[in-house]
Amino acid sequence: MSQRNTAVTDQLTAPTDASSPEDCPLPEVLALIGDKWSAQVLVQLGEGPHRFTQLERAIEGISRRMLTVSLRNLERNGLITRTVYPDSPPRVEYATTALVEDIRAPLEALAAWARYASPVIAAARHAYDNRH
């Protein structure tokens, strides 16, 4: 990245004295649930508890490592629970917490919109790229 772009990025991300994360938690929350995989994990878990391999099969393109990272991050932030059952072999299930129930409907609506809008967005990108 050029020095000019780095300086602009630093200006945009530098904290200001006038506000703190408590004043506007939206960026932190969006970073938590808005990354490439977390929203998809939460939508899948909204259907009910899932085992790791069930999530891996349901979320197209996710690697085992990224699923592990996403699950740990969501658990750390109180959005999902991880329950280990003392079976042989041990069985682990992931489920959403009550905190996610408040945002479940908007997440599902966003996922539905993404499925609907994806072809339109792809066409707009293609048209733009052809003009430029």
BAFIKOL-686916 format. One record per residue (C-alpha): chain; y, z, x; residue in three letters; residue number from 1. Coordinates in nm, 3 decimals, always signed. Example, Ala and Ser with C-alpha at 12.3 -4.5 7.8 and 13.67 -1.06 7.14 Angstrom:
# residues 2
- chaine:c2:c3:c1:residu:num
- A:-0.450:+0.780:+1.230:ala:1
- A:-0.106:+0.714:+1.367:ser:2
# end
This chain:
# residues 132
- chaine:c2:c3:c1:residu:num
- A:+0.000:+0.000:+0.000:met:1
- A:+0.342:-0.085:+0.134:ser:2
- A:+0.591:+0.186:+0.226:gln:3
- A:+0.812:+0.080:-0.063:arg:4
- A:+0.533:+0.123:-0.318:asn:5
- A:+0.425:+0.453:-0.168:thr:6
- A:+0.777:+0.589:-0.199:ala:7
- A:+0.795:+0.488:-0.565:val:8
- A:+0.455:+0.647:-0.632:thr:9
- A:+0.566:+0.967:-0.462:asp:10
- A:+0.879:+0.975:-0.678:gln:11
- A:+0.676:+0.934:-0.994:leu:12
- A:+0.419:+1.197:-0.910:thr:13
- A:+0.635:+1.455:-0.735:ala:14
- A:+0.676:+1.773:-0.940:pro:15
- A:+1.024:+1.859:-1.053:thr:16
- A:+1.175:+2.206:-1.060:asp:17
- A:+1.284:+2.159:-1.423:ala:18
- A:+0.931:+2.145:-1.567:ser:19
- A:+0.594:+2.298:-1.504:ser:20
- A:+0.246:+2.199:-1.625:pro:21
- A:+0.278:+2.460:-1.900:glu:22
- A:+0.583:+2.276:-2.038:asp:23
- A:+0.389:+1.952:-2.092:cys:24
- A:+0.011:+1.975:-2.048:pro:25
- A:-0.042:+1.619:-2.176:leu:26
- A:-0.077:+1.453:-1.833:pro:27
- A:-0.340:+1.705:-1.726:glu:28
- A:-0.534:+1.672:-2.052:val:29
- A:-0.517:+1.291:-2.041:leu:30
- A:-0.644:+1.297:-1.683:ala:31
- A:-0.932:+1.518:-1.796:leu:32
- A:-1.050:+1.318:-2.097:ile:33
- A:-0.894:+0.982:-2.021:gly:34
- A:-1.085:+0.884:-1.711:asp:35
- A:-1.336:+0.603:-1.718:lys:36
- A:-1.637:+0.815:-1.816:trp:37
- A:-1.532:+1.148:-1.969:ser:38
- A:-1.420:+1.009:-2.304:ala:39
- A:-1.748:+0.819:-2.337:gln:40
- A:-1.947:+1.132:-2.254:val:41
- A:-1.753:+1.330:-2.517:leu:42
- A:-1.803:+1.060:-2.781:val:43
- A:-2.178:+1.058:-2.714:gln:44
- A:-2.200:+1.436:-2.722:leu:45
- A:-2.004:+1.433:-3.048:gly:46
- A:-2.323:+1.301:-3.208:glu:47
- A:-2.505:+1.617:-3.099:gly:48
- A:-2.663:+1.770:-2.790:pro:49
- A:-2.805:+1.526:-2.537:his:50
- A:-3.017:+1.551:-2.227:arg:51
- A:-2.898:+1.394:-1.903:phe:52
- A:-3.120:+1.088:-1.930:thr:53
- A:-3.018:+1.031:-2.293:gln:54
- A:-2.653:+1.022:-2.186:leu:55
- A:-2.735:+0.798:-1.891:glu:56
- A:-2.904:+0.545:-2.121:arg:57
- A:-2.633:+0.564:-2.389:ala:58
- A:-2.336:+0.507:-2.156:ile:59
- A:-2.359:+0.155:-2.021:glu:60
- A:-2.272:+0.116:-1.654:gly:61
- A:-2.249:+0.484:-1.558:ile:62
- A:-2.426:+0.587:-1.240:ser:63
- A:-2.621:+0.910:-1.214:arg:64
- A:-2.364:+1.044:-0.970:arg:65
- A:-2.065:+0.967:-1.195:met:66
- A:-2.242:+1.115:-1.495:leu:67
- A:-2.310:+1.432:-1.294:thr:68
- A:-1.947:+1.450:-1.177:val:69
- A:-1.815:+1.394:-1.530:ser:70
- A:-2.047:+1.653:-1.683:leu:71
- A:-1.955:+1.915:-1.422:arg:72
- A:-1.583:+1.849:-1.470:asn:73
- A:-1.608:+1.871:-1.849:leu:74
- A:-1.814:+2.191:-1.824:glu:75
- A:-1.570:+2.343:-1.574:arg:76
- A:-1.282:+2.279:-1.816:asn:77
- A:-1.460:+2.428:-2.116:gly:78
- A:-1.519:+2.105:-2.308:leu:79
- A:-1.897:+2.102:-2.288:ile:80
- A:-2.176:+2.352:-2.239:thr:81
- A:-2.488:+2.313:-2.027:arg:82
- A:-2.793:+2.494:-2.158:thr:83
- A:-3.108:+2.528:-1.948:val:84
- A:-3.429:+2.592:-2.142:tyr:85
- A:-3.709:+2.766:-1.948:pro:86
- A:-3.970:+2.502:-2.031:asp:87
- A:-4.198:+2.348:-1.774:ser:88
- A:-4.033:+2.138:-1.641:pro:89
- A:-3.696:+2.293:-1.723:pro:90
- A:-3.503:+2.113:-1.997:arg:91
- A:-3.124:+2.086:-1.982:val:92
- A:-2.902:+1.991:-2.275:glu:93
- A:-2.531:+1.924:-2.288:tyr:94
- A:-2.319:+1.982:-2.598:ala:95
- A:-1.951:+1.988:-2.686:thr:96
- A:-1.769:+2.315:-2.739:thr:97
- A:-1.555:+2.405:-3.039:ala:98
- A:-1.250:+2.296:-2.840:leu:99
- A:-1.367:+1.933:-2.854:val:100
- A:-1.413:+1.940:-3.231:glu:101
- A:-1.034:+1.930:-3.271:asp:102
- A:-1.011:+1.604:-3.076:ile:103
- A:-1.341:+1.446:-3.182:arg:104
- A:-1.198:+1.232:-3.463:ala:105
- A:-0.917:+1.086:-3.248:pro:106
- A:-1.166:+1.014:-2.965:leu:107
- A:-1.402:+0.835:-3.201:glu:108
- A:-1.110:+0.641:-3.350:ala:109
- A:-0.999:+0.542:-3.000:leu:110
- A:-1.353:+0.429:-2.914:ala:111
- A:-1.370:+0.222:-3.233:ala:112
- A:-1.030:+0.069:-3.159:trp:113
- A:-1.144:-0.015:-2.804:ala:114
- A:-1.448:-0.201:-2.938:arg:115
- A:-1.228:-0.390:-3.185:tyr:116
- A:-0.940:-0.464:-2.946:ala:117
- A:-1.142:-0.551:-2.636:ser:118
- A:-1.174:-0.926:-2.715:pro:119
- A:-0.804:-0.946:-2.808:val:120
- A:-0.704:-0.772:-2.483:ile:121
- A:-0.930:-1.002:-2.279:ala:122
- A:-0.776:-1.309:-2.447:ala:123
- A:-0.423:-1.179:-2.379:ala:124
- A:-0.509:-1.122:-2.010:arg:125
- A:-0.655:-1.469:-1.983:his:126
- A:-0.348:-1.628:-2.144:ala:127
- A:-0.114:-1.429:-1.918:tyr:128
- A:-0.309:-1.519:-1.604:asp:129
- A:-0.301:-1.887:-1.697:asn:130
- A:+0.079:-1.875:-1.738:arg:131
- A:+0.134:-1.700:-1.404:his:132
# end
